[in-house]
Amino acid sequence: MTVTAKTFWEFHVNNPRIWVLFRQFSQELMARGFAHHSADAVYHRIRWETAVAATSGEFKLNNNYRSWYGHLFNHLCKADFFRERDSKDFTPIMAEIAAYPW
């Protein structure tokens, strides 16, 4: 599955808890003194936390979005916390990012 800015944004808006947890866990790592870390590790922690906290049904967390969350975190926090192998183009969704109630 090729993830575009549009498909990422649709997932993001429909799953706000993922961003809340991604940001929270990333900020915890920064507060512990890490200069860089892995978006994959944060994503797996989200997977763990949502599996443990789930009361019914199975929660699916698609790996195709994890690098987008890392890029989004770096972009919004003006940080270089997650190393970026490729450059995500947020241009198509910049208006939505700017208007989103973070």
N, C-alpha and C positions, 0 to 999 in steps of 0.2 A: 504494500500500500504506500503510495506516494503521498506524503503529507504536505499540503500547501498551507500558506498563512490562513486561508479561509477555512480549511478543514480543521486546523488546529484551533482557531478562534471559536468555531462552533462547539468543539469538544470542551474548550475552556469555559465558555459561557454556560453550557449545560451541566458542568461539573465543578462548581465553584469551590467545593471542599478540597479538591486536589491542589489548587493554587494556595489555599490557606495553609495546608499542611506542607507543601513544597517550600513556601516562604518561611514558615515557622522553623522547619527542620534545618534549612539553609542558614538562617540567622542564628540558630543555636550553635551550629558548627563554627560560624564566624566568631561568635562570642567566646567560644572555647579556644580561639587563637589560630584556627586554620586559615591560611591565606588562600588556599585552593582546595577543592574537593570534587567529588564525582556526582554528577546529576543522576547517574545510574544508582549510586548508593542511596541517595535521597529518595528516589523513586521506589526502590525496594523497601525502604522503611515505610513509605506511604502504603505500599502493598501489605506489609505486615500489620500496620496499625489499623487499616480498614478491614482486614480479615479478622483480626482479634475483636474489633469493635462491632462488626456486622452482627445484626440480630436475626436477619433472614436473608435468604438468597445468596447468590454468589456475585461478588463485585469484580468487574473486569477492568483492568488498567492496562491499556495498550502501550507497549514499549515505543511505538512510533512517535509518541508525543514527548518523551522525556527530554530529548535535546532541545525541543522548543521551549520547555519550561526553564531549562538552564539558560538559554539565550534570553528569554523574557526576564528572568531574575537579573542577569547581568545588565540588561538594557534599563530596567526600571531602577535598579539600585546603583547604576553607574559604577559597576564593579567588574572585576575580571575574576570572579570567584570560581566559575566553571570554565575550564579550558574548552575552547571552541574549535572543532576540527573543520567545520564548514560554516559558512556565513548564512544565517537565516535572514531572509528579506521580509521585514515587518512592514514595508511600505504599503502593501495593499490593506493592512488593517490598522495603520497608525491612528486614524480618526477614532476607531473603536477603542484602541488602547488608551488614548488620551481621554476619552469620555467615560471609560469604565470606572465604576465606583470602587476603587481599591480600598 
